[in-house]
Amino acid sequence: MTIPVGIVGASGLVGGELLRLLDAHPDFRVVYAGSSGKREESGPVALAQIHPHLLGRPAGELTLDRTRVSRIAGTCTAVFLATPPVVSASLAPALLDAGVEVVADLSAAFRICDPVVHKRWYPEVSRPWSSHQPVYGLPELNRDLLPGARLISVPGCLATASILALYPLCRMAGTRFSHITIDAKAGSAGSGTRLQATGLHALRSHVVAPYAPAGHRHAAEIRECLTGHGLATTDGGLRLGMSAYGVDLIRGASVAVYAWTDDDVRSTDLITMFRDTYQQERFVRVIDWASGAIPMPDPKAVIGSNYCDVAPVVDADDAGRLVIISVLDTLTKGAAGQAIQACNRRFGWPEDAGLNLQPVFPA
Ligand SMILES: NC(=O)c1ccc[n+]([C@@H]2O[C@H](COP(=O)([O-])OP(=O)(O)OC[C@H]3O[C@@H](n4cnc5c(N)ncnc54)[C@H](OP(=O)(O)O)[C@@H]3O)[C@@H](O)[C@H]2O)c1
């Protein structure tokens, strides 16, 4: 028996990717698609009119609804929210209170646990703290918390790449870190369909645009997650900074993480730790630096798939610096694929149900 699901934000980029992936899912069936309602003002809108990749597919014939909680609760067991954080903050509890069994929210509304930190980074998003505790939906780290979850908060795309690059360091007993620098390059799909002057093709193409040289919001999420998983820091505590650039990609993202330690770490030990950490993981591939068809890792080798490729190395000429490059498809492992992976775990199915996708190469 399939489980009926809804997608709110179905007209957006993440919504479109959820629809693409759920089309091939053996156990989920999309029965509802919601959006803000502005597109349907002059008549019904079928999803294939917005997402051409759905032409001829059953989901392409679904029409958008202006997001009515009672209608969703009456038809859906689970709901994916691919909406702005202010929308998710009120919609998720309303859906759960109305009887929806599971809500997976892909926005930042529920990612940070500490109310003070949340308020500092997302002052415009007020959310209820007492009801419906969210589970941070990164299966590689929080697999055991997902089976009972009702509210799953799906991590950000750059946060996912960064955390998967850093998680093995949390398991290196006796190695303490003082500084972490995250240098992220992301494609244009990360900004969604919102029209902004800086998103014009003439301005967005062929750039290396430092859109967040400091103060990227994902830094707070990454710090909270690493601290929660026991990253050992020097007595002065951890200094963590992130800079992000928009580059000439669409779905890809590449994150270079530099972690500094005074302890002795050899390259072979680092690689062994990464391999041990991820050997059972279906979607994390530990890569040796290699220059085959293209130098790896590169987002070009994961586009369209749920993979995150990570490559660790110790900088022998710069004592104490570990370099980890991590790449993913922002819409798949960075959003929709990860949400489905977490929900697969929630419902007790194989984590790769509906996600057995090879990358499209060259993309
Ligand atoms: N893009 C990425 O790579 C990425 C990765 C990870 C997480 N995310 C997060 O996922 C969420 C969606 O991102 P996106 O890139 O898909 O954005 P998007 O393309 O701008 O889509 C936003 C969607 O939200 C809908 N929406 C807006 N206000 C609404 C309301 N009041 N009620 C119901 N629906 C409403 C929009 O409907 P209309 O079309 O009617 O306006 C649209 O379908 C965001 O929170 C984003 O931060 C995005």
The ligand as an SDF file (V2000), in Angstrom:
LIG
                    3D

 48 52  0  0  0  0  0  0  0  0999 V2000
   16.9580   25.7480   -3.8310 N   0  0  0  0  0  0  0  0  0  0  0  0
   17.7310   24.9730   -3.0960 C   0  0  0  0  0  0  0  0  0  0  0  0
   18.7560   24.4570   -3.5730 O   0  0  0  0  0  0  0  0  0  0  0  0
   17.3820   24.6820   -1.6640 C   0  0  0  0  0  0  0  0  0  0  0  0
   18.1580   23.7420   -0.9770 C   0  0  0  0  0  0  0  0  0  0  0  0
   17.8220   23.4370    0.3480 C   0  0  0  0  0  0  0  0  0  0  0  0
   16.7490   24.0520    0.9430 C   0  0  0  0  0  0  0  0  0  0  0  0
   16.0240   24.9910    0.2520 N   0  0  0  0  0  0  0  0  0  0  0  0
   14.8810   25.6090    0.9400 C   0  0  0  0  0  0  0  0  0  0  0  0
   13.6930   25.0240    0.4150 O   0  0  0  0  0  0  0  0  0  0  0  0
   12.6380   26.0030    0.3880 C   0  0  0  0  0  0  0  0  0  0  0  0
   12.1340   26.1390   -1.0490 C   0  0  0  0  0  0  0  0  0  0  0  0
   13.2240   26.5620   -1.8560 O   0  0  0  0  0  0  0  0  0  0  0  0
   13.0840   26.7850   -3.4260 P   0  0  0  0  0  0  0  0  0  0  0  0
   14.4580   27.0090   -3.8960 O   0  0  0  0  0  0  0  0  0  0  0  0
   12.2530   25.7310   -4.0470 O   0  0  0  0  0  0  0  0  0  0  0  0
   12.2710   28.1690   -3.4660 O   0  0  0  0  0  0  0  0  0  0  0  0
   11.2920   28.7150   -4.5890 P   0  0  0  0  0  0  0  0  0  0  0  0
   11.6730   28.1680   -5.9180 O   0  0  0  0  0  0  0  0  0  0  0  0
   11.2740   30.2010   -4.4140 O   0  0  0  0  0  0  0  0  0  0  0  0
    9.8620   28.1150   -4.1980 O   0  0  0  0  0  0  0  0  0  0  0  0
    9.1440   28.5560   -3.0700 C   0  0  0  0  0  0  0  0  0  0  0  0
    7.8180   27.8480   -3.0590 C   0  0  0  0  0  0  0  0  0  0  0  0
    7.1020   28.2420   -1.8770 O   0  0  0  0  0  0  0  0  0  0  0  0
    5.7730   28.6080   -2.2650 C   0  0  0  0  0  0  0  0  0  0  0  0
    5.1880   29.5580   -1.3230 N   0  0  0  0  0  0  0  0  0  0  0  0
    5.5880   30.8210   -1.0490 C   0  0  0  0  0  0  0  0  0  0  0  0
    4.7620   31.3770   -0.1300 N   0  0  0  0  0  0  0  0  0  0  0  0
    3.8210   30.4420    0.1690 C   0  0  0  0  0  0  0  0  0  0  0  0
    2.6960   30.3990    1.0270 C   0  0  0  0  0  0  0  0  0  0  0  0
    2.3560   31.4650    1.7890 N   0  0  0  0  0  0  0  0  0  0  0  0
    1.9440   29.2710    1.0780 N   0  0  0  0  0  0  0  0  0  0  0  0
    2.2590   28.1830    0.3110 C   0  0  0  0  0  0  0  0  0  0  0  0
    3.3210   28.1710   -0.5290 N   0  0  0  0  0  0  0  0  0  0  0  0
    4.0890   29.2800   -0.6020 C   0  0  0  0  0  0  0  0  0  0  0  0
    5.9580   29.2070   -3.6390 C   0  0  0  0  0  0  0  0  0  0  0  0
    4.7060   29.2690   -4.2930 O   0  0  0  0  0  0  0  0  0  0  0  0
    4.4250   30.3680   -5.4630 P   0  0  0  0  0  0  0  0  0  0  0  0
    5.0960   29.8140   -6.6850 O   0  0  0  0  0  0  0  0  0  0  0  0
    2.9530   30.3990   -5.5780 O   0  0  0  0  0  0  0  0  0  0  0  0
    5.0240   31.6630   -4.9960 O   0  0  0  0  0  0  0  0  0  0  0  0
    6.9320   28.2110   -4.2570 C   0  0  0  0  0  0  0  0  0  0  0  0
    6.2390   27.0490   -4.6650 O   0  0  0  0  0  0  0  0  0  0  0  0
   13.2410   27.3020    0.9420 C   0  0  0  0  0  0  0  0  0  0  0  0
   12.9710   27.4100    2.3090 O   0  0  0  0  0  0  0  0  0  0  0  0
   14.7410   27.0990    0.7130 C   0  0  0  0  0  0  0  0  0  0  0  0
   15.5390   27.8300    1.6160 O   0  0  0  0  0  0  0  0  0  0  0  0
   16.3030   25.3080   -1.0360 C   0  0  0  0  0  0  0  0  0  0  0  0
  1  2  1  0
  2  3  2  0
  2  4  1  0
  4  5  1  0
  4 48  2  0
  5  6  2  0
  6  7  1  0
  7  8  2  0
  8  9  1  0
  8 48  1  0
  9 10  1  0
  9 46  1  0
 10 11  1  0
 11 12  1  0
 11 44  1  0
 12 13  1  0
 13 14  1  0
 14 15  2  0
 14 16  1  0
 14 17  1  0
 17 18  1  0
 18 19  2  0
 18 20  1  0
 18 21  1  0
 21 22  1  0
 22 23  1  0
 23 24  1  0
 23 42  1  0
 24 25  1  0
 25 26  1  0
 25 36  1  0
 26 27  1  0
 26 35  1  0
 27 28  2  0
 28 29  1  0
 29 30  1  0
 29 35  2  0
 30 31  1  0
 30 32  2  0
 32 33  1  0
 33 34  2  0
 34 35  1  0
 36 37  1  0
 36 42  1  0
 37 38  1  0
 38 39  2  0
 38 40  1  0
 38 41  1  0
 42 43  1  0
 44 45  1  0
 44 46  1  0
 46 47  1  0
M  CHG  2   8   1  16  -1
M  END
$$$$
